[in-house]
Amino acid sequence: MTFAFRASDWMLLAPELFLTAAGLLMLGLAVAFGKAKEDFLAFLATLSIGVAAGLLAFVATRPDRSAAILGGAFVVDNFALFFKALILFSLALTVLASARYVGSAPYPGGEYYALLLFSGVGMLFMASGNNLISIYVALELMALSSYVLAGYFKAEPKSTEAALKYFILGAFSSGVLLYGLSLVYGVSGLMGLPELAKLLASAQRSNLLMLGILLILAGLLFKIAAVPFHVWTPDVYEGSPTPVTAFFSVGPKVAAYAILARIFYVAFPKFQADWGFVIALVSAATMVLGNVAALLQSNVKRLLAYSSIANAGYALLGVLGFRTEWGLWSVLVYLLAYTFMNFGAFTLVILLESRGYAGESVSDFNGLARRNMPAAVVMLVFLLSLAGLPPTAGFIGKYYLFTAAWKAGYVWLAVLAVLMSAVSLFYYFRIAAAMFFSEGSPAEVKSSYALTAVIAVCAVGTLAIGVAPQPFLEVLKSCVLGR
Amino acid sequence: MNLSQIPILSIITYIPLVGALALVFLFPKERTGAIKAFATLVAAVDLAVSLPLWWAFDRARDGYQFVEKASWIPSLGVHYHFGIDGISLVLILLTTIVGLIAIYCSYSAITERQKEYYVLLLLLQTFMIGTFCCLDLFLFYVFWEVMLVPMYFLIGVWGGQRRLYAAIKFFLYTLAGSVLMLLGIIALYFYNTSGFLAYKGLGNAPSFSIEHLTAVAAGMPGELQVWLFFAFFFGFAIKVPMFPFHTWLPDAHTEAPTAGSVILAAILLKMGTYGFVRFSLPMFPEAVRNPRVVGTMVALAVIGIVYGAMVTLVQKDMKRLIAYSSVSHLGFVMLGIFAMNMAGVQGGILQMINHGISTGALFLLVGVVYERRHTRLIAEYGGLAKQMPLYATYFLIVALSSMGLPLLNGFIGEFTILQGAFARNFWWAFAAATGIVLGAAYLLWLYQRIFFGEITNPANAKLQDLTLREQLTLAPLVILALWIGLYPKPIFDVIRRPSEKIVQAVGGTTLEAPAMAQRSAAPAPAAAAETTTVAARP
């Protein structure tokens, strides 16, 4: 292996490098500003994400990005670009949705935005990771920043509890992942994913290798909150500040899907029969448990937490569709749809928060139709989309996933998935019923420009993908690995 | 003007949608008078635009007419593809008529959140018409599903006491059926593009065209057809609803506001039977020729007829009574369809229209007294004939039409269905005929309890008779009932060609000869179903 470092390699990592610098700048400014000028910091964070997006667009046009860079540690293919774009998008939404929240909290906002950006940098690297170690380090950068974000309301017991739970379980899962990586390295002596694939193509199945792969899978399944590694999700989602919860439900999950797909598609295609079987079981368990548990929740954040567990189960269906034209494509379509609809739903929760911090119940939505009809209608769109009804993004996404599972031969999983998706309507529509059928407090719903913008963007995205999916589908098809 | 030159079906479909958007953005919610007038106007325009279809429709032509086609999602092979045949034509006209009536009958019944109400009714109308126009399976599914949303809210916001329960039950039941249908659609799609799992070999371009998929599906191996038949079956049977999937219906009907019940009965239930006619029969001929499948279908239909009628007898709530009577009537429709001969299929389709007219009118009539007394319990009424003579007259005509008295529409439909069933199997017809007797019993008994005798409840002493507006909502339905009862030929003419196509597809005889010779003397209906299906075909 030759380590050829070229200057142009750094150019291809421009978005990551820029965001790192921006994060450091934020930290510095935070010291100077204290609690003042937080809106300015939010603006600065949005701006830097925008610049990073611009840099990403620039990177996308460079012809030299086809080869792996920095000694094979990273690769900037279409697949990575899609995930980077989605990650930057969810990051921007998070910053916009946070402004009011952070402003009303008694803690300095600079570090909040800085941590968000650092976590974003970690995710961007994850999307590009082409080497077991670079992936692991990126993942840890993302995770460590997330732990602190979960505990941002440090005087609130629930927030601290969320942070602690997230940290302990997250650290444990990282350990499991690392153990798996080390076993794979021990067997093969290789770190790069393509090199691993080349070696394994002619290798025999060995128990040690299988154990390593299984442990890697377990570590990643923790990050996407799949059963049986989901137990942290409801508590962390409930205790974290709501914008952070919204972020957790989208950004880190999306990034985890990126590395899950890349590791297993690029490095371990040979053992697809083995890990495919495990993923099928996990997917089934995740869909069933997520949906059934969500039926019982009265706290909106916990409800959406279980819903996001269920959604992780659906998306795994696409991962199963290995090497069919549908497989990865469906995952990308679904993650795009999911980002819009899930973030939108969480933003409505932020908008309606009546008790300041973490006291969100379904009854917050009571009578929303009378208080603010547009908000209720938009929430209805998100709920319909989450439940997978046409003509929304969620329907197109689920259609693709079910098709992928069917095409891959997992008919029983497809049947289970559609039935579970019918069950999910019951809890999503408890929110709809609260909005339209119940009497609520007559309190005015106060929105800010930032929140309104987030909700509008998510709603337009959800409907646009549902009504005119073709342009999105075409772009995503070109982003599938190996094209 | 030549109607095929303009996208007439899209215009009819989207007029209510445009009207709904106009209501949302142009009308402040306090101006209820203007909102009502505008909603009525929109529905009236929609009806006016849809009526010319009746004359422009070429009854002698096979296939779909007024076709519109444009690419929608090329990646999947999905098209925006509209077109109608005779069956869709009559259902679309029924929808535009009932849609107008539903809006017009709500003027005084709905006093709260009026703007939302009329917006939802108009949206619902767009989705219903769209469903009947679709020639693309994917598009069909989109309309089919999205239709549930406005109905959910109509029941949930403006419904009776247990509206929340009824609304979510309605939604969950129908959704559970639809998602299984979605799997069937996916399976069809893959069968078309690549051959299905083990059955490799085909390999057409991706397509959801109903015509194309029908041709492809009809060539599938029999076993696979049975699987797919049942995937679609759940979607349609829950909507019909067939026994034993009918339990959502009494709740939804009872709790829905009057207009909701009318639309539910007249149109939404027809989606299920329409699905059987449009998809199940032509797509899976091997499956529906399978004696076990037919046996099951007919057994469920007959159980629905008899059981539905018996449950109807004991109801104390008028709306619940009519709801259960729907189960019985829809059983007739299903029996006709699965007789799979010309008389059966044509009778089934006609009876879909008839049920829409009669049951829609019955719900309107119940709504009239409910608005005055706010109770639907039969025991609360009695002796109304003296106080409300006009009302009693309308009620009598509608009840007679519903029970199938000659000269009224119900007779033609039931008679044709029985003729078709009889040609297949004496016992099917025999069992179904008992449903007619029971039908007469529950309707006449209902009539007797409400209208005859002295007024015993003082609250009924001052009831006002029908207003002009109420008469105007009922009169069109009564006129239609009389027209079909006296001269059904125009309707039969429209639905003959598509019925022939369906019957040919399933390999039945298209001759309308009464088939006394094929009468079988098997001991029990279920067993008979298995032994005689083969004999019934040429």
Interface residues (C-beta under 8 A of the other chain):
Chain A: A369 L380 L384 L389 P390 P391 F395 Y399 F402 T403 W406 K407 G409 V411 A414 V415 V418 L419 S421 A422 L425 F426 F429 A433 F436 F437 P469 Q470 L473 E474 K477
Chain B: W72 I73 P74 S75 L76 E116 Y141 V142 E145 V146 L148 V149 Y152 F153 G156 V157 R163 L164 A167 I168 F171 L172 L175 A176 V179 L180 L182 L183 I186 A187 Y189 F190 L197
